Amino acid sequence: MTSTPGVRSPGRPLPDPDTGPVDTPRDWIATGVILVLAFLSRFWGLTSATDEGTPVFDEKHYAPQSFSIAQLGIEENPAYGLVVHPPVAKQIESLGGLLFGYTPLGWRFTAAICGVLVVFMVMRITRRLTRSTQLGLVAGLLLCLDGVTFVTSRIGMLDIYQVLFVTAAAGALLVDRDQMRGRMHRAALAGRLHLSDFGPRLGFRWWRFTAGVMLGLALGVKWSGLYFIAFFGLMTVAWDWALRSRYGVRRPLAGTLLRDAVPAFVTLVIWPALIHMFTWLPWFAGENSVYRHAVGSKVDDNWLPDSLQSWLYYQSSVLDFHSSLTTSAGNRHPWESKPWTWPMSLRPMLYYVEQGEDVTGCGQDSCVRAIMLLGTPAIWWLAIPVLGWAFWRAVICRDGRYAFPLVGYMAGYLTWFFQHDRQMYFFYASVMVPFFVMMVALVLGEIAGRSTDSPRRKTIGRAIVCLYLGLVVANFLYMLPILSGMPITSTEWNQQLWLPSWR
C-alpha cells in the first residue's frame, strides 16, 4: 500500500473497523452457552423470595408504580408520598405486569431479561475492545458469576435498566470510534486529509446517535445518567482529537472542536435531553399523573402552560427530596454505605431476610433465607490492583483498551464523592460492574500471554487464568444461597458473612 504524500503513516487504525477476530461456529456455541447460563441463573427461583407474596425492599415502591403504568399508562400511585425517579424503568417493568399481573414474576421478569442482555453486550463489547473472542467470553462469564449483577437482575428495582442503557451507550460509542477510524483511513487514501486545515468531515455518525438514545433512556431511569453523558461526551471528543492528530491533520484540536465536538454536543447532550422529555409524554397526557395539577394548589400560576409548570414543580420536589436526604440531617439507614466502600464490596445491601421456625428447607427446625447485594469476593477484592494497573496502562502507557472501561467505571463512581453527605447505598455501584469485568478480562488477557510469547509462557499464563476462573465459579456457588434466598441454617448464614461490615 502506498502512503499519501504529507500524511502521517497510520499506525493501528484499521481500514475496516470490523476487522478483528472472526467468530467461528465454536465461538458462537461458547457465546450461546454463556447466554444460557445467564438466562438460567437469572430466572431460576426468580419468584421464590418475597415478603409473603409481596415486594421486598424498594420493590415496594417500583412494583406498584410499574403496575399502575401497566393498568393506566401512568404512575398514579405515589408510593409513600413521592415518585422520585423518572419513568423509563417502570415503563419497561410494566411489561411484566401486563404479561403476568401483579406477581413476583410480573415485577421481576423484565429485570431478568435485561440482566441477560447486559451479559451479551459485555461479551461483544469486550470482544471489540480487545479483538479477542476468548476475552469477550471471559468477560461474559465473569459478569454471570458476579453477585451484584446477579442480584440486580433478579429484583424489581431500577438499577439493572440503567446498567443496560449505559452499557449499550458505551458499546455504541466504541463502534462509532471504529467506524471513524475506517472513514479517516479512507479519507487518507483518497487524499482528502489536507483539503482543509481542520481535516475531513466524517459524515453523520449513526452509532453516536444511537448512543445518545441510550443515554437519554439512562437519564430516564435515574438522574445519575447525567454523569455518563458528561464522561462519555468527553471521551468521544478525546477519541476524535487523537484520531485527527494521528493522521497528521494540521489543526487537529480546532478540527475536532469544529467538526466533531459541536455535533457530539447535539447528539450526546441535546438529543438525550429530548429523549428524556419524550419519556414523560404519558405523564403530560394523563389527567391523574402525580402532581399533574399542581398549579394553583402547590405552585402559583405564571406565563408557562399549566402542565409544564406542574412538571417543573414535580422535578423541583424530586430534587428537594434527594438533596435533603443527607446524613447530617439525621437521615440514616442501617445498610447505607459510602463510595469508598464500593470497589471491594465492603458494605453490601441486605434486601431481604426471613428466619425462624416458619422458614423450612434447610434440614433443621429453624432456617434463614436472605437476599444480599454482595459482589463475588474473588472478583471484587481485586479492585485495587486491577484499577491501579488499568490507570497505569491508560494514563502512562496510553493504552486505549484500558481507558475505555476506566472512563465508564469512574463515571459511575467518582461523582458520588462530591455529595458524600448524601444517604447512599451499594446498589449505586451496579452500573460500575460491566466496566470492571472488562478491565479484569484485559488483565487476564495479559496474564494469558500474547501469540508471540514462548509456549511455556503461554501455558503457565493460561493455567493461571483457568485456575482463577475456577476460583470465581467456586466462590459464586458458595455465596449463591445468600444471593438467591435459598434456605440455609443459622450456622451457614453466619459462615457466609465473612466481614464484620457484612452484618
FENPEHU-V505630 format. One record per residue. N is the residue number from 0. PHI is phi in whole degrees, -180 to 180 (none if undefined). PSI is psi in degrees with one decimal (* if undefined). NEAR is the number of other C-alpha atoms within 8 Angstrom. Layout:
BEGIN
n-><N;N>
phi-><PHI;PHI>
psi-><PSI;PSI>
near-><NEAR;NEAR>
END
This chain:
BEGIN
n-><0;1;2;3;4;5;6;7;8;9;10;11;12;13;14;15;16;17;18;19;20;21;22;23;24;25;26;27;28;29;30;31;32;33;34;35;36;37;38;39;40;41;42;43;44;45;46;47;48;49;50;51;52;53;54;55;56;57;58;59;60;61;62;63;64;65;66;67;68;69;70;71;72;73;74;75;76;77;78;79;80;81;82;83;84;85;86;87;88;89;90;91;92;93;94;95;96;97;98;99;100;101;102;103;104;105;106;107;108;109;110;111;112;113;114;115;116;117;118;119;120;121;122;123;124;125;126;127;128;129;130;131;132;133;134;135;136;137;138;139;140;141;142;143;144;145;146;147;148;149;150;151;152;153;154;155;156;157;158;159;160;161;162;163;164;165;166;167;168;169;170;171;172;173;174;175;176;177;178;179;180;181;182;183;184;185;186;187;188;189;190;191;192;193;194;195;196;197;198;199;200;201;202;203;204;205;206;207;208;209;210;211;212;213;214;215;216;217;218;219;220;221;222;223;224;225;226;227;228;229;230;231;232;233;234;235;236;237;238;239;240;241;242;243;244;245;246;247;248;249;250;251;252;253;254;255;256;257;258;259;260;261;262;263;264;265;266;267;268;269;270;271;272;273;274;275;276;277;278;279;280;281;282;283;284;285;286;287;288;289;290;291;292;293;294;295;296;297;298;299;300;301;302;303;304;305;306;307;308;309;310;311;312;313;314;315;316;317;318;319;320;321;322;323;324;325;326;327;328;329;330;331;332;333;334;335;336;337;338;339;340;341;342;343;344;345;346;347;348;349;350;351;352;353;354;355;356;357;358;359;360;361;362;363;364;365;366;367;368;369;370;371;372;373;374;375;376;377;378;379;380;381;382;383;384;385;386;387;388;389;390;391;392;393;394;395;396;397;398;399;400;401;402;403;404;405;406;407;408;409;410;411;412;413;414;415;416;417;418;419;420;421;422;423;424;425;426;427;428;429;430;431;432;433;434;435;436;437;438;439;440;441;442;443;444;445;446;447;448;449;450;451;452;453;454;455;456;457;458;459;460;461;462;463;464;465;466;467;468;469;470;471;472;473;474;475;476;477;478;479;480;481;482;483;484;485;486;487;488;489;490;491;492;493;494;495;496;497;498;499;500;501;502>
phi-><none;-89;-87;-78;-57;80;-109;-61;-63;-64;-90;-93;-56;-103;-63;-116;-61;-95;-65;169;-67;-94;-73;-86;-54;-65;-64;-69;-64;-63;-61;-63;-62;-67;-66;-63;-61;-63;-64;-64;-69;-76;-101;-64;61;-60;-103;-75;-98;-140;-90;53;88;-108;-62;-113;47;-77;-57;-63;-84;-83;-63;-67;-66;-68;-70;-62;-66;-61;-87;-117;87;-139;-89;-82;-80;-72;50;69;101;-155;-87;-106;-136;-59;-92;-58;-61;-72;-65;-69;-62;-64;-62;-64;-65;-64;-82;-124;76;-83;-135;-55;-66;-62;-92;-116;-60;-69;-63;-65;-62;-62;-61;-68;-63;-64;-60;-62;-65;-64;-61;-74;-66;-65;-59;-67;-65;-100;59;-138;-64;-64;-70;-62;-66;-62;-62;-63;-65;-62;-68;-59;-98;-87;-64;-65;-66;-60;-68;-61;-79;-118;-137;-82;-113;-93;-65;-65;-71;-69;-57;-60;-72;-66;-64;-63;-64;-62;-63;-64;-67;-68;-64;-59;-59;-66;-65;-68;-61;-65;-66;-66;-64;-67;-64;-65;-65;-86;73;-102;-66;-110;-69;-142;-62;-88;88;-77;-78;-105;83;-70;-113;-66;-72;-70;-60;-63;-60;-63;-61;-64;-69;-63;-71;-62;-65;-76;-91;-145;-63;-64;-60;-58;-64;-73;-60;-67;-67;-69;-62;-65;-64;-69;-68;-63;-60;-65;-63;-63;-67;-67;-66;-65;-93;75;-61;-65;-127;-66;-68;-63;-64;-66;-65;-80;-96;-117;-68;-65;-61;-64;-63;-65;-75;-107;-125;-65;-63;-59;-63;-68;-61;-59;-65;-61;-68;-90;-55;-59;-65;-66;-79;-89;-75;-106;-64;-58;60;-63;-122;-75;-65;99;-102;-119;-145;-72;-72;-143;-78;-79;-58;-56;-63;-70;-60;-64;-65;-65;-64;-58;-64;-67;-65;-64;-61;-62;-61;-69;-72;-90;-85;-116;-67;-64;-85;93;-84;-130;-134;-62;-117;-72;-148;-108;-62;-69;-93;-73;-55;-108;55;-80;-132;-73;-130;-90;-85;-159;-150;-143;-150;126;-70;-75;-95;-120;111;-105;90;-128;-70;-128;-128;-128;-126;-147;-124;-120;-76;-144;-72;-59;-55;-62;-98;-71;-75;-94;-58;-63;-65;-66;-66;-63;-66;-63;-63;-60;-66;-76;-91;-81;-91;55;-93;-64;-61;-83;-62;-60;-69;-66;-63;-62;-63;-71;-63;-89;-124;-61;-64;-71;-69;-80;-137;-65;-76;-70;-67;-131;-138;-64;-67;-63;-80;-57;-74;-80;-64;-56;-74;-69;-68;-63;-65;-62;-62;-62;-64;-63;-63;-69;-65;-64;99;-99;-64;-84;-73;-68;-55;-64;-62;-68;-64;-64;-61;-69;-65;-63;-62;-64;-63;-65;-62;-63;-64;-63;-59;-63;-64;-64;-64;-65;-83;-53;-56;-89;-93;-120;81;-72;-71;-137;-77;-62;-63;-64;-61;-69;-69;-74;-88;-69;-111;-57;-73;-85;-102>
psi-><130.1;143.6;150.8;132.4;136.2;3.1;129.6;133.6;122.9;139.9;-90.0;-13.3;142.3;137.1;-32.5;112.9;-18.0;3.5;131.8;-152.0;138.9;125.0;117.7;165.8;-35.9;-37.2;-42.3;-34.5;-43.9;-41.5;-43.3;-38.2;-44.0;-37.4;-39.0;-41.5;-43.8;-43.0;-48.3;-42.0;-32.9;-31.5;-17.5;123.3;27.1;-34.5;6.5;-36.8;103.7;169.6;78.7;45.9;-2.4;168.2;158.1;153.1;-132.2;-3.0;-27.0;-23.5;-51.8;-29.5;-49.1;-34.7;-44.5;-35.8;-31.8;-39.8;-40.4;-36.0;-40.4;-14.1;-5.5;165.4;85.7;-31.0;113.5;-13.0;82.9;33.7;-31.8;130.6;111.4;10.2;152.3;172.0;-9.5;-50.7;-39.4;-30.5;-40.7;-43.7;-27.8;-21.4;-38.2;-37.5;-36.9;-37.2;-40.6;3.3;-169.3;77.3;164.0;-39.5;-36.2;-44.4;-1.0;-10.5;-53.0;-28.9;-41.9;-40.7;-44.7;-36.0;-39.1;-42.2;-37.3;-41.4;-45.3;-44.7;-40.6;-37.9;-47.3;-35.7;-44.1;-37.8;-47.1;-39.1;-41.4;-11.5;33.7;115.7;-35.8;-41.6;-31.4;-41.5;-38.0;-44.8;-41.8;-40.5;-42.6;-40.3;-36.8;-36.0;8.8;128.8;-36.9;-48.8;-36.7;-52.0;-41.7;-31.0;-9.1;18.5;143.2;58.2;-170.8;-20.1;-38.1;-28.0;-39.2;-38.3;-44.1;-50.8;-36.9;-43.3;-41.6;-40.4;-43.2;-43.2;-40.7;-39.4;-32.5;-41.2;-41.5;-41.8;-45.1;-38.7;-39.5;-33.2;-42.7;-42.7;-40.8;-38.0;-43.9;-34.6;-37.2;-43.4;-29.8;-0.6;29.3;4.3;-37.4;21.5;-19.8;147.4;-22.4;-4.8;177.2;156.1;141.3;4.6;177.8;140.3;92.8;-34.2;-33.7;-35.3;-43.1;-40.7;-38.0;-39.1;-46.7;-38.5;-35.2;-38.8;-37.1;-41.0;-31.2;-8.4;-53.7;150.1;-20.2;-9.4;-21.7;-35.9;-38.5;-32.1;-45.0;-50.2;-45.0;-34.7;-45.3;-36.4;-45.9;-34.2;-38.3;-39.8;-43.8;-40.7;-44.9;-37.8;-45.0;-36.2;-40.1;-32.4;10.8;24.4;137.4;-37.2;75.7;-40.4;-45.9;-39.3;-39.5;-45.2;-38.0;-47.6;-21.1;-44.7;-41.2;-49.4;-34.4;-39.0;-42.2;-44.7;-36.3;-1.2;-60.4;-47.3;-47.2;-36.6;-39.5;-40.9;-42.4;-45.1;-36.5;-35.0;-16.2;-0.2;-42.7;-33.1;-45.3;-33.2;-23.7;130.8;-22.0;16.7;155.5;126.6;20.1;-28.9;51.9;-21.7;128.9;-35.8;-38.8;-17.0;140.9;146.9;144.7;-157.9;-11.3;156.2;145.0;-41.7;-40.5;-39.4;-43.9;-40.1;-42.1;-37.4;-41.0;-48.1;-39.3;-34.1;-40.7;-44.0;-42.6;-39.9;-49.5;-39.1;-25.3;-6.3;68.8;156.9;-40.3;-24.5;3.9;7.0;107.5;148.0;139.0;-19.3;19.3;160.0;161.6;157.8;-26.0;-12.2;-9.5;-43.3;-33.8;13.1;47.9;-23.8;89.7;-169.6;124.4;110.4;-32.2;135.9;137.5;130.2;159.5;-171.8;-21.2;-15.4;119.2;172.6;-0.4;0.0;2.8;172.5;-29.5;130.0;171.9;136.2;131.2;151.4;114.2;128.6;102.9;126.9;140.5;115.4;-35.9;-20.7;-53.4;-30.9;-2.1;7.9;-47.5;-53.1;-37.5;-45.7;-38.6;-44.3;-41.1;-41.4;-43.5;-48.0;-38.7;-43.6;-47.5;-45.3;-6.3;46.4;105.7;-22.7;-38.1;-31.9;-38.6;-57.2;-27.4;-39.1;-45.8;-41.8;-47.0;-28.5;-34.0;-0.5;-55.8;-38.3;-23.9;-19.0;-22.7;-4.8;43.4;-18.3;-15.6;147.9;124.2;161.1;156.6;-25.0;-12.5;-24.3;-5.1;-37.1;-13.7;-21.7;-46.7;-37.9;-32.4;-42.1;-27.6;-42.5;-41.1;-42.3;-39.3;-43.7;-43.4;-33.9;-38.6;-37.6;-39.6;-26.6;162.7;167.4;-24.9;-7.6;162.7;153.0;-38.4;-44.1;-43.8;-37.8;-45.8;-45.1;-45.1;-31.8;-39.9;-43.7;-44.9;-40.9;-40.4;-45.2;-36.9;-38.5;-40.8;-44.4;-48.5;-41.5;-42.9;-44.9;-36.0;-39.7;-9.9;-41.0;-39.0;-1.9;-24.2;-3.0;26.0;143.6;129.8;165.6;164.4;-36.3;-45.7;-37.3;-44.9;-32.0;-27.5;-25.7;85.9;-37.3;149.4;-32.7;-7.4;-4.4;*>
near-><2;3;7;8;4;4;10;7;6;8;4;4;8;10;10;7;11;5;7;7;7;4;8;6;6;7;10;9;8;9;10;8;8;12;11;8;9;12;11;8;9;14;9;6;7;11;8;6;11;11;7;4;7;9;11;10;7;8;11;11;9;12;12;11;14;16;14;14;14;13;7;8;9;12;13;11;8;10;10;5;5;7;8;6;8;11;10;10;12;12;11;10;16;15;11;15;15;11;7;9;9;10;10;12;10;16;18;15;10;11;17;14;11;12;17;12;9;11;13;10;11;14;15;9;11;14;14;10;9;10;9;12;10;8;14;16;13;10;15;13;9;12;12;13;11;12;13;13;13;14;13;15;13;13;11;11;10;11;11;15;12;15;12;12;12;14;12;11;14;11;11;12;12;11;10;12;11;11;10;10;13;13;10;12;12;9;11;12;9;6;8;10;12;11;7;7;9;14;15;11;5;8;4;4;8;7;10;13;10;10;15;14;12;13;16;15;14;13;14;14;15;11;9;7;15;8;10;14;11;8;11;11;12;8;9;11;12;8;9;11;12;8;10;14;10;9;13;9;13;8;9;13;9;8;14;14;9;9;10;11;10;9;8;13;10;9;12;15;11;9;12;16;9;9;11;12;8;7;10;10;8;9;11;10;6;10;7;7;11;11;9;13;10;11;11;8;7;6;10;7;9;6;4;7;7;9;9;8;14;14;10;8;11;10;8;8;8;12;8;8;9;8;8;8;10;12;10;6;7;6;9;8;6;4;9;12;12;10;12;5;10;12;11;12;13;10;12;14;12;10;10;13;10;8;10;8;8;7;12;11;8;9;6;8;6;13;17;14;16;16;14;12;15;10;12;14;9;9;11;11;10;9;10;9;7;11;10;8;8;12;12;9;12;13;9;7;7;8;9;7;10;13;14;8;12;14;11;14;13;10;11;14;11;8;10;9;8;6;7;10;7;11;13;10;10;16;10;9;10;13;13;12;12;11;11;11;11;12;14;10;12;12;9;9;9;8;10;14;11;7;4;4;8;6;6;6;9;12;9;9;11;11;9;10;11;8;8;8;9;8;9;13;9;8;11;12;8;7;10;10;13;13;14;11;13;9;13;12;12;9;6;8;11;8;7;8;9;7;7;6;7;9;5>
END
